[in-house]
Amino acid sequence: MVHIASLALLASVALAAPTSYFKGHHGATRTEAIEVIGGNEAEVGKHLYVTGLRQTEIKKNECGGSLISPTAVLTTAQCAYGDWALYASVGSHFLNGTSDGERIKVKKIVSHPKFNMETMAYDFAILELETPSKVSPIEISFEDDAANAPGVTSVARGWGTTSLTSPQSNVLKQVGLKIWSNTDCQAAFTKLNDPSIPVVATSMICAGGVKGEDTCQGDMGGPLTVTKNGKDVLVGLTSWGVVCGEAGIPSVYARLSQAKEFLAPYLPKPAC
């Protein structure tokens, strides 16, 4: 059976940290969100754009995000629901993020106008920051090209667990995940014969399917990147899934190539 949080549940926890819409882990609560299973510790100081979302300056991260301009953090609309995220922890290697990086107050939250809680389509949101970050933003790839084609290894990052039962990692972790075609991804879900699983839409990109390596129930909204010209490029956001770390079952990410118009006003302007 697939676990999907209801709108009623969302309304009841509007000011709490976000419930995971990651499905398949029955009884998941809103504070469990999505975490990285398997993988390894990310290199310190290399992926400073990875952002944690929290209710106060000193609380731990409850959702993930990516700095895409000095004053804008990109996350999922699920993470933005209820305007609970009052602070962004930018550039910290740690879950609590108080000894390094920046803690910046969120000024405004804007979700994609086409976001649909039932279908999970267009799972994007922007958090506008009160003061500019000093961290260099990550570049977004709005192209579906060879860099993020099926078979390419992407990387998901977050403050996750090494297993479903272990505590969240105190340090930033990463895991390599192969990208799937949407057709193959949908076929894998169809075999599960569960009508509650959303259809894999054009605003989604699938990755994973290797046993023991996945995003799962502490860092929803976090980045899915590929390497382009030797640097990280953002192609997706951790969004939803059916099971965690099972062979042949990928997880689903919000596809950035489908959000260009929505994100354009928040991106750095080209130099004249």
C-alpha positions in Angstrom: 0.0 0.0 0.0 1.3 3.5 -0.8 1.3 6.2 1.9 0.2 9.6 0.7 -0.4 12.4 3.2 -3.8 14.0 2.9 -4.7 17.7 2.6 -6.5 17.3 6.0 -3.2 16.2 7.6 -1.4 19.1 5.9 -3.9 21.6 7.3 -3.5 20.2 10.8 0.2 20.7 10.7 0.5 23.9 8.7 3.0 25.4 11.1 5.0 22.2 11.7 7.9 20.8 9.7 6.7 19.1 6.5 5.4 15.5 6.3 7.1 13.3 3.8 5.1 12.5 0.8 7.6 9.7 0.2 5.4 6.7 0.0 5.8 3.1 1.1 6.9 3.7 4.7 3.6 3.3 6.6 3.2 5.6 9.6 5.7 8.2 8.4 5.2 11.5 10.2 5.6 15.0 9.0 9.0 15.3 10.8 10.5 12.3 9.0 10.8 13.9 5.6 13.3 12.3 3.1 16.8 11.2 3.8 19.7 9.7 1.9 20.2 5.9 2.3 23.7 4.6 1.5 26.2 6.9 -0.2 29.0 8.7 1.6 29.9 11.9 3.3 30.1 14.9 0.9 33.4 16.8 0.6 33.5 19.6 3.2 33.1 23.0 1.6 32.4 21.8 -1.9 28.6 21.9 -2.2 27.8 25.0 -0.2 24.7 25.8 -2.2 22.9 22.8 -0.5 20.5 24.5 1.9 18.6 23.2 5.0 15.2 24.6 5.9 14.2 25.0 9.5 11.7 26.7 11.8 14.3 28.6 13.9 17.9 29.5 13.6 19.0 26.7 15.9 16.7 23.8 15.0 17.9 21.0 12.8 17.1 21.0 9.1 13.6 19.5 8.3 13.8 19.9 4.5 16.4 20.5 1.8 16.8 23.1 -0.8 19.4 24.8 -3.2 20.6 28.3 -3.3 19.9 29.5 -6.9 20.6 33.2 -6.4 21.9 35.3 -3.5 18.3 35.9 -2.3 16.5 32.7 -3.5 16.4 29.1 -2.3 14.7 26.5 -4.5 12.8 23.6 -2.8 9.7 21.6 -3.4 6.2 22.9 -2.9 5.6 20.1 -0.4 8.4 21.6 1.8 6.9 25.1 1.4 3.3 24.1 2.4 2.1 26.0 5.5 4.9 28.5 5.4 6.6 26.7 8.3 10.2 27.2 7.0 11.2 30.5 8.6 15.0 30.1 8.2 17.4 28.8 5.6 20.8 27.3 6.6 23.1 28.0 3.7 26.6 26.6 3.3 26.7 24.4 6.4 28.1 20.9 6.3 26.1 20.0 9.4 22.5 19.0 10.2 22.2 21.7 12.9 24.2 24.2 11.0 25.1 26.6 13.7 28.9 26.5 13.7 29.5 27.2 10.0 27.6 28.6 7.0 24.7 31.2 7.3 21.3 31.2 8.9 19.1 33.6 6.9 15.5 34.5 7.6 12.9 33.7 4.9 11.0 36.7 3.7 8.5 35.1 1.3 7.5 31.7 0.0 6.1 31.2 -3.5 4.9 27.8 -4.8 4.6 26.9 -8.5 1.0 27.9 -9.6 0.6 24.4 -11.2 1.6 22.4 -8.2 -0.9 19.6 -7.5 -0.8 17.8 -4.2 -2.7 14.7 -5.6 -0.6 14.2 -8.7 2.7 15.7 -7.3 3.1 17.6 -10.6 5.2 20.8 -10.6 6.6 20.3 -7.2 8.6 23.6 -7.0 8.7 26.5 -4.6 10.9 29.6 -4.0 12.0 30.9 -0.6 12.9 34.6 -0.9 15.6 35.5 1.7 15.6 38.7 3.8 19.3 39.3 3.2 21.6 38.0 0.4 23.8 35.0 1.0 27.5 35.2 0.4 27.6 31.6 -1.0 27.9 31.0 -4.7 24.5 29.7 -6.1 24.3 26.5 -8.1 23.6 26.7 -11.8 20.3 25.2 -13.1 20.1 23.1 -16.3 16.9 23.9 -18.1 17.8 21.5 -20.9 16.9 17.8 -21.2 20.2 16.8 -22.9 23.0 14.3 -22.7 24.0 15.5 -19.3 20.8 14.2 -17.7 19.8 11.5 -20.1 18.6 8.1 -19.0 21.6 6.1 -17.8 23.6 9.1 -16.6 24.6 9.0 -12.9 23.2 11.9 -11.0 23.9 12.8 -7.3 21.4 13.5 -4.5 22.6 15.3 -1.4 21.2 15.8 2.1 21.5 15.1 5.8 20.3 11.5 5.6 20.6 8.1 7.3 22.7 5.0 6.5 19.6 2.9 7.0 15.9 3.3 7.6 16.3 2.8 11.4 19.5 4.8 12.0 19.4 8.5 13.1 19.8 11.4 10.6 23.4 12.0 9.7 25.0 15.1 11.3 27.0 15.7 8.1 26.0 16.3 4.5 25.8 13.0 2.6 25.6 12.2 -1.1 24.5 9.2 -3.2 24.9 8.4 -6.9 21.7 7.5 -8.7 21.2 6.5 -12.3 18.6 8.5 -14.2 15.7 6.6 -15.7 13.5 7.4 -18.7 10.0 8.4 -17.6 8.6 5.5 -19.7 10.7 2.9 -17.8 10.0 4.6 -14.5 6.2 4.5 -15.1 6.5 0.8 -16.1 8.2 0.0 -12.8 5.4 1.6 -10.8 2.7 0.1 -13.0 4.0 -3.4 -12.1 3.2 -2.7 -8.4 -0.5 -2.6 -9.3 -1.3 0.2 -6.9 -3.7 2.9 -8.2 -2.7 5.4 -5.5 0.8 5.8 -7.0 0.8 9.1 -9.0 1.5 9.0 -12.8 5.0 10.0 -13.7 4.4 13.3 -15.4 6.6 15.4 -17.7 7.5 17.7 -14.7 9.2 14.7 -13.0 12.5 12.9 -13.5 13.3 9.4 -12.0 16.6 8.1 -10.6 17.8 5.3 -8.4 16.6 1.7 -8.4 19.7 0.2 -6.8 19.2 -1.7 -3.6 20.4 0.2 -0.5 21.1 3.5 -2.3 18.3 6.0 -2.5 16.6 9.1 -1.1 14.0 8.2 1.4 12.0 9.1 4.6 14.8 14.0 6.2 15.7 15.9 3.2 12.8 16.4 0.8 13.4 19.3 -1.5 17.1 18.7 -1.7 19.2 18.8 -4.9 19.6 16.2 -7.7 22.6 17.2 -9.7 24.7 16.1 -12.7 28.2 17.2 -13.7 28.5 19.6 -16.6 31.8 21.2 -17.5 33.3 19.9 -14.3 30.8 21.5 -11.9 27.5 20.6 -10.3 24.4 21.5 -12.3 20.9 21.3 -10.8 18.4 19.1 -12.7 15.9 17.9 -10.0 14.6 18.2 -6.5 13.8 15.2 -4.2 10.0 14.9 -4.4 8.4 11.4 -3.9 8.8 7.7 -4.2 7.1 4.3 -3.5 9.7 2.4 -1.5 13.2 3.3 -0.3 16.3 1.6 -1.6 14.7 -1.3 -3.3 16.2 -2.8 -6.5 14.3 -1.9 -9.7 12.2 0.9 -8.1 13.4 4.4 -8.7 12.5 7.6 -6.8 11.0 10.6 -8.3 12.3 14.2 -8.5 10.9 17.4 -9.7 12.4 18.1 -13.2 13.9 21.6 -13.4 13.6 21.8 -17.2 9.9 22.2 -16.7 10.2 25.2 -14.3 12.1 27.7 -16.4 9.3 30.3 -16.7 8.5 30.0 -13.0 12.2 30.4 -11.9 13.3 33.1 -14.3 12.4 36.1 -12.1 14.5 34.7 -9.2 17.7 33.8 -11.1 20.7 36.1 -11.3 20.5 38.5 -14.2 23.2 38.1 -17.0 26.1 40.6 -16.9 25.8 43.4 -19.4 
